[in-house]
Amino acid sequence: MKDALCGKAGTYYDGELTPDEESLFLAHLAGCAECQRALHSTVQLDRQVRR
Ligand SMILES: [Zn+2]
């Protein structure tokens, strides 16, 4: 079963998840290498853009 939260790393990083979704996402993130990688690259990108 595909987790509905998978792929929401960018949305999470933007602070656009509801508090409910956010805690579900954090639980998902702990076990999902794909989301960890996505979140990491979002952070990197954000740092480059903001400088
Ligand atoms: Zn995921």
mmCIF file of the protein (N, C-alpha, C, O) and its ligand, coordinates in Angstrom:
data_MODEL
# 
_entry.id   MODEL 
# 
loop_
_entity.id 
_entity.type 
_entity.pdbx_number_of_molecules 
1 polymer     1 
2 non-polymer 1 
# 
_entity_poly.entity_id                      1 
_entity_poly.type                           'polypeptide(L)' 
_entity_poly.nstd_linkage                   no 
_entity_poly.nstd_monomer                   no 
_entity_poly.pdbx_seq_one_letter_code       MKDALCGKAGTYYDGELTPDEESLFLAHLAGCAECQRALHSTVQLDRQVRR 
_entity_poly.pdbx_seq_one_letter_code_can   MKDALCGKAGTYYDGELTPDEESLFLAHLAGCAECQRALHSTVQLDRQVRR 
_entity_poly.pdbx_strand_id                 A 
# 
loop_
_entity_poly_seq.entity_id 
_entity_poly_seq.num 
_entity_poly_seq.mon_id 
_entity_poly_seq.hetero 
1 1  MET n 
1 2  LYS n 
1 3  ASP n 
1 4  ALA n 
1 5  LEU n 
1 6  CYS n 
1 7  GLY n 
1 8  LYS n 
1 9  ALA n 
1 10 GLY n 
1 11 THR n 
1 12 TYR n 
1 13 TYR n 
1 14 ASP n 
1 15 GLY n 
1 16 GLU n 
1 17 LEU n 
1 18 THR n 
1 19 PRO n 
1 20 ASP n 
1 21 GLU n 
1 22 GLU n 
1 23 SER n 
1 24 LEU n 
1 25 PHE n 
1 26 LEU n 
1 27 ALA n 
1 28 HIS n 
1 29 LEU n 
1 30 ALA n 
1 31 GLY n 
1 32 CYS n 
1 33 ALA n 
1 34 GLU n 
1 35 CYS n 
1 36 GLN n 
1 37 ARG n 
1 38 ALA n 
1 39 LEU n 
1 40 HIS n 
1 41 SER n 
1 42 THR n 
1 43 VAL n 
1 44 GLN n 
1 45 LEU n 
1 46 ASP n 
1 47 ARG n 
1 48 GLN n 
1 49 VAL n 
1 50 ARG n 
1 51 ARG n 
# 
loop_
_struct_asym.id 
_struct_asym.entity_id 
A 1 
B 2 
# 
loop_
_chem_comp.id 
_chem_comp.type 
_chem_comp.mon_nstd_flag 
ALA 'L-peptide linking' y 
ARG 'L-peptide linking' y 
ASP 'L-peptide linking' y 
CYS 'L-peptide linking' y 
GLN 'L-peptide linking' y 
GLU 'L-peptide linking' y 
GLY 'peptide linking'   y 
HIS 'L-peptide linking' y 
LEU 'L-peptide linking' y 
LYS 'L-peptide linking' y 
MET 'L-peptide linking' y 
PHE 'L-peptide linking' y 
PRO 'L-peptide linking' y 
SER 'L-peptide linking' y 
THR 'L-peptide linking' y 
TYR 'L-peptide linking' y 
VAL 'L-peptide linking' y 
ZN  non-polymer         . 
# 
_pdbx_entity_nonpoly.entity_id   2 
_pdbx_entity_nonpoly.name        ? 
_pdbx_entity_nonpoly.comp_id     ZN 
# 
_pdbx_nonpoly_scheme.asym_id         B 
_pdbx_nonpoly_scheme.entity_id       2 
_pdbx_nonpoly_scheme.mon_id          ZN 
_pdbx_nonpoly_scheme.ndb_seq_num     1 
_pdbx_nonpoly_scheme.pdb_seq_num     101 
_pdbx_nonpoly_scheme.auth_seq_num    101 
_pdbx_nonpoly_scheme.pdb_mon_id      ZN 
_pdbx_nonpoly_scheme.auth_mon_id     ZN 
_pdbx_nonpoly_scheme.pdb_strand_id   A 
_pdbx_nonpoly_scheme.pdb_ins_code    . 
# 
loop_
_atom_site.group_PDB 
_atom_site.id 
_atom_site.type_symbol 
_atom_site.label_atom_id 
_atom_site.label_alt_id 
_atom_site.label_comp_id 
_atom_site.label_asym_id 
_atom_site.label_entity_id 
_atom_site.label_seq_id 
_atom_site.pdbx_PDB_ins_code 
_atom_site.Cartn_x 
_atom_site.Cartn_y 
_atom_site.Cartn_z 
_atom_site.occupancy 
_atom_site.B_iso_or_equiv 
_atom_site.pdbx_formal_charge 
_atom_site.auth_seq_id 
_atom_site.auth_comp_id 
_atom_site.auth_asym_id 
_atom_site.auth_atom_id 
_atom_site.pdbx_PDB_model_num 
ATOM   1   N  N  . MET A 1 1  ? 0.845  -1.202 0.000  1.00 0.00 ? 1   MET A N  1 
ATOM   2   C  CA . MET A 1 1  ? 0.000  0.000  0.000  1.00 0.00 ? 1   MET A CA 1 
ATOM   3   C  C  . MET A 1 1  ? 0.876  1.247  0.000  1.00 0.00 ? 1   MET A C  1 
ATOM   4   O  O  . MET A 1 1  ? 1.788  1.392  0.814  1.00 0.00 ? 1   MET A O  1 
ATOM   5   N  N  . LYS A 1 2  ? 0.583  2.109  -0.905 1.00 0.00 ? 2   LYS A N  1 
ATOM   6   C  CA . LYS A 1 2  ? 1.360  3.351  -1.025 1.00 0.00 ? 2   LYS A CA 1 
ATOM   7   C  C  . LYS A 1 2  ? 0.865  4.342  0.024  1.00 0.00 ? 2   LYS A C  1 
ATOM   8   O  O  . LYS A 1 2  ? -0.330 4.625  0.120  1.00 0.00 ? 2   LYS A O  1 
ATOM   9   N  N  . ASP A 1 3  ? 1.797  4.858  0.799  1.00 0.00 ? 3   ASP A N  1 
ATOM   10  C  CA . ASP A 1 3  ? 1.436  5.813  1.827  1.00 0.00 ? 3   ASP A CA 1 
ATOM   11  C  C  . ASP A 1 3  ? 1.076  7.162  1.206  1.00 0.00 ? 3   ASP A C  1 
ATOM   12  O  O  . ASP A 1 3  ? 1.831  7.710  0.403  1.00 0.00 ? 3   ASP A O  1 
ATOM   13  N  N  . ALA A 1 4  ? -0.075 7.682  1.584  1.00 0.00 ? 4   ALA A N  1 
ATOM   14  C  CA . ALA A 1 4  ? -0.541 8.950  1.021  1.00 0.00 ? 4   ALA A CA 1 
ATOM   15  C  C  . ALA A 1 4  ? 0.384  10.106 1.367  1.00 0.00 ? 4   ALA A C  1 
ATOM   16  O  O  . ALA A 1 4  ? 0.388  11.132 0.687  1.00 0.00 ? 4   ALA A O  1 
ATOM   17  N  N  . LEU A 1 5  ? 1.156  9.938  2.412  1.00 0.00 ? 5   LEU A N  1 
ATOM   18  C  CA . LEU A 1 5  ? 2.045  11.021 2.840  1.00 0.00 ? 5   LEU A CA 1 
ATOM   19  C  C  . LEU A 1 5  ? 3.362  11.013 2.088  1.00 0.00 ? 5   LEU A C  1 
ATOM   20  O  O  . LEU A 1 5  ? 4.135  11.970 2.147  1.00 0.00 ? 5   LEU A O  1 
ATOM   21  N  N  . CYS A 1 6  ? 3.608  9.904  1.370  1.00 0.00 ? 6   CYS A N  1 
ATOM   22  C  CA . CYS A 1 6  ? 4.871  9.802  0.668  1.00 0.00 ? 6   CYS A CA 1 
ATOM   23  C  C  . CYS A 1 6  ? 4.930  10.861 -0.434 1.00 0.00 ? 6   CYS A C  1 
ATOM   24  O  O  . CYS A 1 6  ? 4.001  10.999 -1.229 1.00 0.00 ? 6   CYS A O  1 
ATOM   25  N  N  . GLY A 1 7  ? 6.018  11.594 -0.466 1.00 0.00 ? 7   GLY A N  1 
ATOM   26  C  CA . GLY A 1 7  ? 6.159  12.662 -1.451 1.00 0.00 ? 7   GLY A CA 1 
ATOM   27  C  C  . GLY A 1 7  ? 5.739  14.021 -0.933 1.00 0.00 ? 7   GLY A C  1 
ATOM   28  O  O  . GLY A 1 7  ? 5.758  15.003 -1.675 1.00 0.00 ? 7   GLY A O  1 
ATOM   29  N  N  . LYS A 1 8  ? 5.357  14.087 0.343  1.00 0.00 ? 8   LYS A N  1 
ATOM   30  C  CA . LYS A 1 8  ? 4.927  15.367 0.911  1.00 0.00 ? 8   LYS A CA 1 
ATOM   31  C  C  . LYS A 1 8  ? 6.047  16.091 1.649  1.00 0.00 ? 8   LYS A C  1 
ATOM   32  O  O  . LYS A 1 8  ? 5.790  17.026 2.408  1.00 0.00 ? 8   LYS A O  1 
ATOM   33  N  N  . ALA A 1 9  ? 7.273  15.669 1.432  1.00 0.00 ? 9   ALA A N  1 
ATOM   34  C  CA . ALA A 1 9  ? 8.386  16.292 2.147  1.00 0.00 ? 9   ALA A CA 1 
ATOM   35  C  C  . ALA A 1 9  ? 8.448  17.803 1.877  1.00 0.00 ? 9   ALA A C  1 
ATOM   36  O  O  . ALA A 1 9  ? 8.680  18.596 2.789  1.00 0.00 ? 9   ALA A O  1 
ATOM   37  N  N  . GLY A 1 10 ? 8.239  18.181 0.624  1.00 0.00 ? 10  GLY A N  1 
ATOM   38  C  CA . GLY A 1 10 ? 8.284  19.601 0.269  1.00 0.00 ? 10  GLY A CA 1 
ATOM   39  C  C  . GLY A 1 10 ? 7.169  20.383 0.942  1.00 0.00 ? 10  GLY A C  1 
ATOM   40  O  O  . GLY A 1 10 ? 7.374  21.492 1.435  1.00 0.00 ? 10  GLY A O  1 
ATOM   41  N  N  . THR A 1 11 ? 5.987  19.782 0.953  1.00 0.00 ? 11  THR A N  1 
ATOM   42  C  CA . THR A 1 11 ? 4.840  20.416 1.607  1.00 0.00 ? 11  THR A CA 1 
ATOM   43  C  C  . THR A 1 11 ? 5.088  20.559 3.096  1.00 0.00 ? 11  THR A C  1 
ATOM   44  O  O  . THR A 1 11 ? 4.776  21.587 3.696  1.00 0.00 ? 11  THR A O  1 
ATOM   45  N  N  . TYR A 1 12 ? 5.650  19.521 3.679  1.00 0.00 ? 12  TYR A N  1 
ATOM   46  C  CA . TYR A 1 12 ? 6.008  19.566 5.103  1.00 0.00 ? 12  TYR A CA 1 
ATOM   47  C  C  . TYR A 1 12 ? 7.014  20.675 5.359  1.00 0.00 ? 12  TYR A C  1 
ATOM   48  O  O  . TYR A 1 12 ? 6.871  21.446 6.309  1.00 0.00 ? 12  TYR A O  1 
ATOM   49  N  N  . TYR A 1 13 ? 8.016  20.752 4.525  1.00 0.00 ? 13  TYR A N  1 
ATOM   50  C  CA . TYR A 1 13 ? 9.068  21.747 4.719  1.00 0.00 ? 13  TYR A CA 1 
ATOM   51  C  C  . TYR A 1 13 ? 8.514  23.166 4.595  1.00 0.00 ? 13  TYR A C  1 
ATOM   52  O  O  . TYR A 1 13 ? 8.964  24.079 5.287  1.00 0.00 ? 13  TYR A O  1 
ATOM   53  N  N  . ASP A 1 14 ? 7.554  23.339 3.725  1.00 0.00 ? 14  ASP A N  1 
ATOM   54  C  CA . ASP A 1 14 ? 6.913  24.646 3.562  1.00 0.00 ? 14  ASP A CA 1 
ATOM   55  C  C  . ASP A 1 14 ? 5.950  24.971 4.696  1.00 0.00 ? 14  ASP A C  1 
ATOM   56  O  O  . ASP A 1 14 ? 5.411  26.076 4.763  1.00 0.00 ? 14  ASP A O  1 
ATOM   57  N  N  . GLY A 1 15 ? 5.737  24.013 5.582  1.00 0.00 ? 15  GLY A N  1 
ATOM   58  C  CA . GLY A 1 15 ? 4.837  24.248 6.717  1.00 0.00 ? 15  GLY A CA 1 
ATOM   59  C  C  . GLY A 1 15 ? 3.375  24.250 6.316  1.00 0.00 ? 15  GLY A C  1 
ATOM   60  O  O  . GLY A 1 15 ? 2.545  24.869 6.982  1.00 0.00 ? 15  GLY A O  1 
ATOM   61  N  N  . GLU A 1 16 ? 3.053  23.551 5.215  1.00 0.00 ? 16  GLU A N  1 
ATOM   62  C  CA . GLU A 1 16 ? 1.690  23.584 4.712  1.00 0.00 ? 16  GLU A CA 1 
ATOM   63  C  C  . GLU A 1 16 ? 0.874  22.335 5.047  1.00 0.00 ? 16  GLU A C  1 
ATOM   64  O  O  . GLU A 1 16 ? -0.245 22.172 4.561  1.00 0.00 ? 16  GLU A O  1 
ATOM   65  N  N  . LEU A 1 17 ? 1.431  21.465 5.868  1.00 0.00 ? 17  LEU A N  1 
ATOM   66  C  CA . LEU A 1 17 ? 0.635  20.335 6.341  1.00 0.00 ? 17  LEU A CA 1 
ATOM   67  C  C  . LEU A 1 17 ? -0.165 20.765 7.569  1.00 0.00 ? 17  LEU A C  1 
ATOM   68  O  O  . LEU A 1 17 ? 0.264  21.638 8.324  1.00 0.00 ? 17  LEU A O  1 
ATOM   69  N  N  . THR A 1 18 ? -1.303 20.160 7.758  1.00 0.00 ? 18  THR A N  1 
ATOM   70  C  CA . THR A 1 18 ? -2.048 20.386 8.997  1.00 0.00 ? 18  THR A CA 1 
ATOM   71  C  C  . THR A 1 18 ? -1.275 19.714 10.138 1.00 0.00 ? 18  THR A C  1 
ATOM   72  O  O  . THR A 1 18 ? -0.475 18.812 9.890  1.00 0.00 ? 18  THR A O  1 
ATOM   73  N  N  . PRO A 1 19 ? -1.503 20.140 11.380 1.00 0.00 ? 19  PRO A N  1 
ATOM   74  C  CA . PRO A 1 19 ? -0.803 19.500 12.507 1.00 0.00 ? 19  PRO A CA 1 
ATOM   75  C  C  . PRO A 1 19 ? -0.974 17.981 12.510 1.00 0.00 ? 19  PRO A C  1 
ATOM   76  O  O  . PRO A 1 19 ? -0.034 17.252 12.823 1.00 0.00 ? 19  PRO A O  1 
ATOM   77  N  N  . ASP A 1 20 ? -2.164 17.507 12.164 1.00 0.00 ? 20  ASP A N  1 
ATOM   78  C  CA . ASP A 1 20 ? -2.412 16.062 12.071 1.00 0.00 ? 20  ASP A CA 1 
ATOM   79  C  C  . ASP A 1 20 ? -1.529 15.400 11.029 1.00 0.00 ? 20  ASP A C  1 
ATOM   80  O  O  . ASP A 1 20 ? -0.871 14.393 11.290 1.00 0.00 ? 20  ASP A O  1 
ATOM   81  N  N  . GLU A 1 21 ? -1.533 15.995 9.838  1.00 0.00 ? 21  GLU A N  1 
ATOM   82  C  CA . GLU A 1 21 ? -0.719 15.456 8.748  1.00 0.00 ? 21  GLU A CA 1 
ATOM   83  C  C  . GLU A 1 21 ? 0.752  15.508 9.114  1.00 0.00 ? 21  GLU A C  1 
ATOM   84  O  O  . GLU A 1 21 ? 1.520  14.601 8.796  1.00 0.00 ? 21  GLU A O  1 
ATOM   85  N  N  . GLU A 1 22 ? 1.132  16.589 9.790  1.00 0.00 ? 22  GLU A N  1 
ATOM   86  C  CA . GLU A 1 22 ? 2.529  16.757 10.142 1.00 0.00 ? 22  GLU A CA 1 
ATOM   87  C  C  . GLU A 1 22 ? 3.009  15.645 11.064 1.00 0.00 ? 22  GLU A C  1 
ATOM   88  O  O  . GLU A 1 22 ? 4.094  15.100 10.862 1.00 0.00 ? 22  GLU A O  1 
ATOM   89  N  N  . SER A 1 23 ? 2.218  15.304 12.066 1.00 0.00 ? 23  SER A N  1 
ATOM   90  C  CA . SER A 1 23 ? 2.679  14.226 12.954 1.00 0.00 ? 23  SER A CA 1 
ATOM   91  C  C  . SER A 1 23 ? 2.665  12.888 12.246 1.00 0.00 ? 23  SER A C  1 
ATOM   92  O  O  . SER A 1 23 ? 3.529  12.049 12.500 1.00 0.00 ? 23  SER A O  1 
ATOM   93  N  N  . LEU A 1 24 ? 1.699  12.667 11.358 1.00 0.00 ? 24  LEU A N  1 
ATOM   94  C  CA . LEU A 1 24 ? 1.697  11.444 10.558 1.00 0.00 ? 24  LEU A CA 1 
ATOM   95  C  C  . LEU A 1 24 ? 2.907  11.407 9.630  1.00 0.00 ? 24  LEU A C  1 
ATOM   96  O  O  . LEU A 1 24 ? 3.545  10.369 9.450  1.00 0.00 ? 24  LEU A O  1 
ATOM   97  N  N  . PHE A 1 25 ? 3.203  12.559 9.049  1.00 0.00 ? 25  PHE A N  1 
ATOM   98  C  CA . PHE A 1 25 ? 4.339  12.606 8.133  1.00 0.00 ? 25  PHE A CA 1 
ATOM   99  C  C  . PHE A 1 25 ? 5.638  12.320 8.864  1.00 0.00 ? 25  PHE A C  1 
ATOM   100 O  O  . PHE A 1 25 ? 6.481  11.581 8.357  1.00 0.00 ? 25  PHE A O  1 
ATOM   101 N  N  . LEU A 1 26 ? 5.812  12.891 10.044 1.00 0.00 ? 26  LEU A N  1 
ATOM   102 C  CA . LEU A 1 26 ? 7.031  12.653 10.810 1.00 0.00 ? 26  LEU A CA 1 
ATOM   103 C  C  . LEU A 1 26 ? 7.195  11.175 11.143 1.00 0.00 ? 26  LEU A C  1 
ATOM   104 O  O  . LEU A 1 26 ? 8.304  10.644 11.109 1.00 0.00 ? 26  LEU A O  1 
ATOM   105 N  N  . ALA A 1 27 ? 6.083  10.514 11.466 1.00 0.00 ? 27  ALA A N  1 
ATOM   106 C  CA . ALA A 1 27 ? 6.140  9.077  11.733 1.00 0.00 ? 27  ALA A CA 1 
ATOM   107 C  C  . ALA A 1 27 ? 6.511  8.316  10.464 1.00 0.00 ? 27  ALA A C  1 
ATOM   108 O  O  . ALA A 1 27 ? 7.273  7.351  10.511 1.00 0.00 ? 27  ALA A O  1 
ATOM   109 N  N  . HIS A 1 28 ? 5.971  8.753  9.339  1.00 0.00 ? 28  HIS A N  1 
ATOM   110 C  CA . HIS A 1 28 ? 6.288  8.135  8.050  1.00 0.00 ? 28  HIS A CA 1 
ATOM   111 C  C  . HIS A 1 28 ? 7.747  8.367  7.688  1.00 0.00 ? 28  HIS A C  1 
ATOM   112 O  O  . HIS A 1 28 ? 8.437  7.459  7.224  1.00 0.00 ? 28  HIS A O  1 
ATOM   113 N  N  . LEU A 1 29 ? 8.202  9.581  7.905  1.00 0.00 ? 29  LEU A N  1 
ATOM   114 C  CA . LEU A 1 29 ? 9.561  9.980  7.543  1.00 0.00 ? 29  LEU A CA 1 
ATOM   115 C  C  . LEU A 1 29 ? 10.613 9.111  8.215  1.00 0.00 ? 29  LEU A C  1 
ATOM   116 O  O  . LEU A 1 29 ? 11.633 8.774  7.614  1.00 0.00 ? 29  LEU A O  1 
ATOM   117 N  N  . ALA A 1 30 ? 10.354 8.754  9.465  1.00 0.00 ? 30  ALA A N  1 
ATOM   118 C  CA . ALA A 1 30 ? 11.310 7.943  10.229 1.00 0.00 ? 30  ALA A CA 1 
ATOM   119 C  C  . ALA A 1 30 ? 11.611 6.620  9.532  1.00 0.00 ? 30  ALA A C  1 
ATOM   120 O  O  . ALA A 1 30 ? 12.699 6.066  9.690  1.00 0.00 ? 30  ALA A O  1 
ATOM   121 N  N  . GLY A 1 31 ? 10.644 6.111  8.756  1.00 0.00 ? 31  GLY A N  1 
ATOM   122 C  CA . GLY A 1 31 ? 10.852 4.817  8.130  1.00 0.00 ? 31  GLY A CA 1 
ATOM   123 C  C  . GLY A 1 31 ? 10.930 4.864  6.619  1.00 0.00 ? 31  GLY A C  1 
ATOM   124 O  O  . GLY A 1 31 ? 10.928 3.818  5.971  1.00 0.00 ? 31  GLY A O  1 
ATOM   125 N  N  . CYS A 1 32 ? 10.998 6.048  6.045  1.00 0.00 ? 32  CYS A N  1 
ATOM   126 C  CA . CYS A 1 32 ? 10.968 6.151  4.583  1.00 0.00 ? 32  CYS A CA 1 
ATOM   127 C  C  . CYS A 1 32 ? 12.206 6.858  4.047  1.00 0.00 ? 32  CYS A C  1 
ATOM   128 O  O  . CYS A 1 32 ? 12.335 8.077  4.159  1.00 0.00 ? 32  CYS A O  1 
ATOM   129 N  N  . ALA A 1 33 ? 13.104 6.089  3.469  1.00 0.00 ? 33  ALA A N  1 
ATOM   130 C  CA . ALA A 1 33 ? 14.349 6.649  2.936  1.00 0.00 ? 33  ALA A CA 1 
ATOM   131 C  C  . ALA A 1 33 ? 14.075 7.631  1.807  1.00 0.00 ? 33  ALA A C  1 
ATOM   132 O  O  . ALA A 1 33 ? 14.804 8.605  1.623  1.00 0.00 ? 33  ALA A O  1 
ATOM   133 N  N  . GLU A 1 34 ? 13.016 7.361  1.054  1.00 0.00 ? 34  GLU A N  1 
ATOM   134 C  CA . GLU A 1 34 ? 12.676 8.224  -0.080 1.00 0.00 ? 34  GLU A CA 1 
ATOM   135 C  C  . GLU A 1 34 ? 12.333 9.640  0.398  1.00 0.00 ? 34  GLU A C  1 
ATOM   136 O  O  . GLU A 1 34 ? 12.794 10.632 -0.165 1.00 0.00 ? 34  GLU A O  1 
ATOM   137 N  N  . CYS A 1 35 ? 11.523 9.704  1.438  1.00 0.00 ? 35  CYS A N  1 
ATOM   138 C  CA . CYS A 1 35 ? 11.136 11.006 1.980  1.00 0.00 ? 35  CYS A CA 1 
ATOM   139 C  C  . CYS A 1 35 ? 12.306 11.693 2.679  1.00 0.00 ? 35  CYS A C  1 
ATOM   140 O  O  . CYS A 1 35 ? 12.441 12.915 2.615  1.00 0.00 ? 35  CYS A O  1 
ATOM   141 N  N  . GLN A 1 36 ? 13.141 10.915 3.339  1.00 0.00 ? 36  GLN A N  1 
ATOM   142 C  CA . GLN A 1 36 ? 14.316 11.503 3.983  1.00 0.00 ? 36  GLN A CA 1 
ATOM   143 C  C  . GLN A 1 36 ? 15.205 12.162 2.942  1.00 0.00 ? 36  GLN A C  1 
ATOM   144 O  O  . GLN A 1 36 ? 15.730 13.254 3.158  1.00 0.00 ? 36  GLN A O  1 
ATOM   145 N  N  . ARG A 1 37 ? 15.368 11.490 1.815  1.00 0.00 ? 37  ARG A N  1 
ATOM   146 C  CA . ARG A 1 37 ? 16.194 12.028 0.745  1.00 0.00 ? 37  ARG A CA 1 
ATOM   147 C  C  . ARG A 1 37 ? 15.545 13.279 0.146  1.00 0.00 ? 37  ARG A C  1 
ATOM   148 O  O  . ARG A 1 37 ? 16.211 14.279 -0.120 1.00 0.00 ? 37  ARG A O  1 
ATOM   149 N  N  . ALA A 1 38 ? 14.225 13.195 -0.057 1.00 0.00 ? 38  ALA A N  1 
ATOM   150 C  CA . ALA A 1 38 ? 13.494 14.328 -0.625 1.00 0.00 ? 38  ALA A CA 1 
ATOM   151 C  C  . ALA A 1 38 ? 13.577 15.548 0.293  1.00 0.00 ? 38  ALA A C  1 
ATOM   152 O  O  . ALA A 1 38 ? 13.777 16.671 -0.169 1.00 0.00 ? 38  ALA A O  1 
ATOM   153 N  N  . LEU A 1 39 ? 13.423 15.319 1.575  1.00 0.00 ? 39  LEU A N  1 
ATOM   154 C  CA . LEU A 1 39 ? 13.492 16.419 2.537  1.00 0.00 ? 39  LEU A CA 1 
ATOM   155 C  C  . LEU A 1 39 ? 14.890 17.016 2.551  1.00 0.00 ? 39  LEU A C  1 
ATOM   156 O  O  . LEU A 1 39 ? 15.063 18.234 2.595  1.00 0.00 ? 39  LEU A O  1 
ATOM   157 N  N  . HIS A 1 40 ? 15.879 16.139 2.512  1.00 0.00 ? 40  HIS A N  1 
ATOM   158 C  CA . HIS A 1 40 ? 17.266 16.601 2.511  1.00 0.00 ? 40  HIS A CA 1 
ATOM   159 C  C  . HIS A 1 40 ? 17.537 17.475 1.289  1.00 0.00 ? 40  HIS A C  1 
ATOM   160 O  O  . HIS A 1 40 ? 18.141 18.539 1.424  1.00 0.00 ? 40  HIS A O  1 
ATOM   161 N  N  . SER A 1 41 ? 17.108 17.058 0.111  1.00 0.00 ? 41  SER A N  1 
ATOM   162 C  CA . SER A 1 41 ? 17.392 17.866 -1.076 1.00 0.00 ? 41  SER A CA 1 
ATOM   163 C  C  . SER A 1 41 ? 16.571 19.155 -1.072 1.00 0.00 ? 41  SER A C  1 
ATOM   164 O  O  . SER A 1 41 ? 17.015 20.168 -1.612 1.00 0.00 ? 41  SER A O  1 
ATOM   165 N  N  . THR A 1 42 ? 15.388 19.129 -0.474 1.00 0.00 ? 42  THR A N  1 
ATOM   166 C  CA . THR A 1 42 ? 14.602 20.362 -0.343 1.00 0.00 ? 42  THR A CA 1 
ATOM   167 C  C  . THR A 1 42 ? 15.336 21.365 0.536  1.00 0.00 ? 42  THR A C  1 
ATOM   168 O  O  . THR A 1 42 ? 15.385 22.554 0.220  1.00 0.00 ? 42  THR A O  1 
ATOM   169 N  N  . VAL A 1 43 ? 15.902 20.894 1.628  1.00 0.00 ? 43  VAL A N  1 
ATOM   170 C  CA . VAL A 1 43 ? 16.667 21.764 2.524  1.00 0.00 ? 43  VAL A CA 1 
ATOM   171 C  C  . VAL A 1 43 ? 17.869 22.353 1.803  1.00 0.00 ? 43  VAL A C  1 
ATOM   172 O  O  . VAL A 1 43 ? 18.143 23.548 1.914  1.00 0.00 ? 43  VAL A O  1 
ATOM   173 N  N  . GLN A 1 44 ? 18.583 21.516 1.068  1.00 0.00 ? 44  GLN A N  1 
ATOM   174 C  CA . GLN A 1 44 ? 19.755 21.979 0.328  1.00 0.00 ? 44  GLN A CA 1 
ATOM   175 C  C  . GLN A 1 44 ? 19.368 23.066 -0.671 1.00 0.00 ? 44  GLN A C  1 
ATOM   176 O  O  . GLN A 1 44 ? 20.024 24.103 -0.766 1.00 0.00 ? 44  GLN A O  1 
ATOM   177 N  N  . LEU A 1 45 ? 18.302 22.813 -1.404 1.00 0.00 ? 45  LEU A N  1 
ATOM   178 C  CA . LEU A 1 45 ? 17.826 23.733 -2.425 1.00 0.00 ? 45  LEU A CA 1 
ATOM   179 C  C  . LEU A 1 45 ? 17.430 25.057 -1.783 1.00 0.00 ? 45  LEU A C  1 
ATOM   180 O  O  . LEU A 1 45 ? 17.752 26.132 -2.288 1.00 0.00 ? 45  LEU A O  1 
ATOM   181 N  N  . ASP A 1 46 ? 16.737 24.956 -0.679 1.00 0.00 ? 46  ASP A N  1 
ATOM   182 C  CA . ASP A 1 46 ? 16.266 26.145 0.019  1.00 0.00 ? 46  ASP A CA 1 
ATOM   183 C  C  . ASP A 1 46 ? 17.439 26.996 0.484  1.00 0.00 ? 46  ASP A C  1 
ATOM   184 O  O  . ASP A 1 46 ? 17.395 28.223 0.400  1.00 0.00 ? 46  ASP A O  1 
ATOM   185 N  N  . ARG A 1 47 ? 18.473 26.351 0.968  1.00 0.00 ? 47  ARG A N  1 
ATOM   186 C  CA . ARG A 1 47 ? 19.664 27.093 1.415  1.00 0.00 ? 47  ARG A CA 1 
ATOM   187 C  C  . ARG A 1 47 ? 20.307 27.807 0.253  1.00 0.00 ? 47  ARG A C  1 
ATOM   188 O  O  . ARG A 1 47 ? 20.746 28.950 0.385  1.00 0.00 ? 47  ARG A O  1 
ATOM   189 N  N  . GLN A 1 48 ? 20.368 27.136 -0.900 1.00 0.00 ? 48  GLN A N  1 
ATOM   190 C  CA . GLN A 1 48 ? 20.987 27.752 -2.062 1.00 0.00 ? 48  GLN A CA 1 
ATOM   191 C  C  . GLN A 1 48 ? 20.186 28.949 -2.537 1.00 0.00 ? 48  GLN A C  1 
ATOM   192 O  O  . GLN A 1 48 ? 20.757 29.965 -2.936 1.00 0.00 ? 48  GLN A O  1 
ATOM   193 N  N  . VAL A 1 49 ? 18.865 28.834 -2.497 1.00 0.00 ? 49  VAL A N  1 
ATOM   194 C  CA . VAL A 1 49 ? 18.002 29.914 -2.975 1.00 0.00 ? 49  VAL A CA 1 
ATOM   195 C  C  . VAL A 1 49 ? 18.081 31.110 -2.030 1.00 0.00 ? 49  VAL A C  1 
ATOM   196 O  O  . VAL A 1 49 ? 18.150 32.256 -2.476 1.00 0.00 ? 49  VAL A O  1 
ATOM   197 N  N  . ARG A 1 50 ? 18.070 30.847 -0.744 1.00 0.00 ? 50  ARG A N  1 
ATOM   198 C  CA . ARG A 1 50 ? 18.038 31.952 0.225  1.00 0.00 ? 50  ARG A CA 1 
ATOM   199 C  C  . ARG A 1 50 ? 19.387 32.644 0.406  1.00 0.00 ? 50  ARG A C  1 
ATOM   200 O  O  . ARG A 1 50 ? 19.474 33.866 0.530  1.00 0.00 ? 50  ARG A O  1 
ATOM   201 N  N  . ARG A 1 51 ? 20.435 31.819 0.416  1.00 0.00 ? 51  ARG A N  1 
ATOM   202 C  CA . ARG A 1 51 ? 21.774 32.341 0.701  1.00 0.00 ? 51  ARG A CA 1 
ATOM   203 C  C  . ARG A 1 51 ? 21.805 33.279 1.901  1.00 0.00 ? 51  ARG A C  1 
ATOM   204 O  O  . ARG A 1 51 ? 22.865 33.793 2.255  1.00 0.00 ? 51  ARG A O  1 
HETATM 205 ZN ZN . ZN  B 2 .  ? 7.829  8.429  1.952  1.00 0.00 2 101 ZN  A ZN 1 
# 
